[in-house]
Amino acid sequence: MGGCSGVPYFLTILNNSNSLQKPSSSQSQITLLTAICLVIANMIGTGVFTSLGFQVLDIQSGFAILFLWLIGGIFALSGALCYGELGAAMPRSGGEYHYLSEIYHPVIGFLSGWVSVTVGFAAPIAAAAMALGKYISSVFPSLNYPIIIALIAVILVSLIHTQTLKISSVFQQGFTVLKVVLIIVFILSGLTLATPQPIEFIPSFSDISVIFSSSFAVSLVYVTYSYSGWNAAVYLASEIKEPEKNLPKSLLIGTLIVTVLYLLLNFIFLYTTPIEQLAGQLEIGYIVAQQIFGNLGAKIMGLLIGLGLISSISSMVLAGPRVTQVIGEDIPIFRILAQKNQHGIPYYALCLQLAIVIILIITASFQAVITYLAFTLTLSSLITVLGVFVHRFRRPDLPRPYKTWGYPITPIIFLGISLWMLIFIFQDKPLESLAGLGTIALGLPFYFIGIRNKLV
């Protein structure tokens, strides 16, 4: 695989700075702003720019579409509020791996971490990188090498994140702000430049039947997937400044911002472009930009949307190795993955993630992985949010700097929607769901080998 040749060179650069010294506190603290940017960047990927075309095939009501995205936002906010309590009470990096190990049993946490390490971050990184490559190739036909562009993007972003957290934070903040500004410009331009379309946003009695239809239910699965990433900051909890306060804030503020942006974006999509032009189309962002700005403007916006994906790639590259690092700290057989360079970055964990991403891009196997990720990630978050009840029951005296707002209604909303999604996904895609469960099961031998050798 010629595309993997960048990995040894990448490792050489890392080894030049190989040191196990403890980073200074200034190096090891992520600010509230950076944590919010992580959440926003992780959430806003390609989903919001691609899924509407399939929704309007069966749902023609502007109100029903916006209500669909509002429910998705409520779902994500409910999850963020619940994770905020767990993160504030157990402020250590690792996300679900750490929470499930503490609440239930180390094997449950390990299996969740196993999914994160093997495909949970790598597959979405590969997908975002390929989308970036395709956007750039479509704008510049002479650069019709999406795989090469994707590989260059992930290697460069990974290299940047081997430096200090300050450099990583500035990079993450910069590209996230670029993405948000781009979306705001897109929204304002749609309001001022485009001709309004005859679509109804005021609710009517007919919307009731639409909202309770199977088409609405199917669309909700994909909308909630577009909202995934609301828990991004929990994977770096140990490195966030005052995590007891700032971790819940970052999850809530980031998710609220994305919910508002998603609602406004979908309003603009429907407000500016005839439904018949959107129906069944994948490149919604490009089609709407063409409607607002014309052909040249659409190409420029397509390029900017592609560059905006760099912030998504960056946020996942930054978060993923922290899960691997914590597993390495807890399980001696994986200790090498916890080692850090002189900047306090888990460089072996980052290299492992990069290698998996490169393999997925070259083989295009990330497409198959993504189809069953929804099931495994939903299952993991469901068990984690259920842990809010279990943790309060088992550890009632544990200090909780933040408690879930709206408890117990908030976690019940999240659990109800998650359970419904799991049932639907399993019925609709049984093979992919079983493949997801199979991926989880593959982690069991590694865990029990460690137990047998007293390495866990």
Buried (B, 14 or more C-beta within 10 A) or exposed (E): EEBEEBBEEBBEEBEEEEEEEEBEEEBBBBBBBBBBBBBBBBBBBBBBBBBBBBBBBBBBBBBBBBBBBBBBBBBBBBBBBBBBBBBBBBBBBBBBBBBBBBBBEBBBBBBBBBBBBBBBBBBBBBBBBBBBBBBBBBBEEEEEEBBBBBBBBBBBBBBBBBBBBBBBBEBBBBBBBBBBEBBEEBBEBBBEEBEEBEBBEEBEEEBEEBBEBEBBBBBBBBBBBBBBBBBBBBBBBBBBBEBBBBBBBBBBBBBBBBBEBBBBBBBBBBBBBEBEBBBEBBBBBBBBBBBBBEEEBBBEBBBBBBBBBBBBBBBBBBBBBBBBBBBBBBBBBBBEBBBBBBBBBBBBBBBBBBBBBBBBBBEEBBEBBBBBBBBBBBBBBBBBBBBBBEBBEEBEEEEBBBBBBBBEEBBBBBBEBBBEBBEBBBEEBEEBBEBBBEBBEEBEEBBEEBEEEEEB
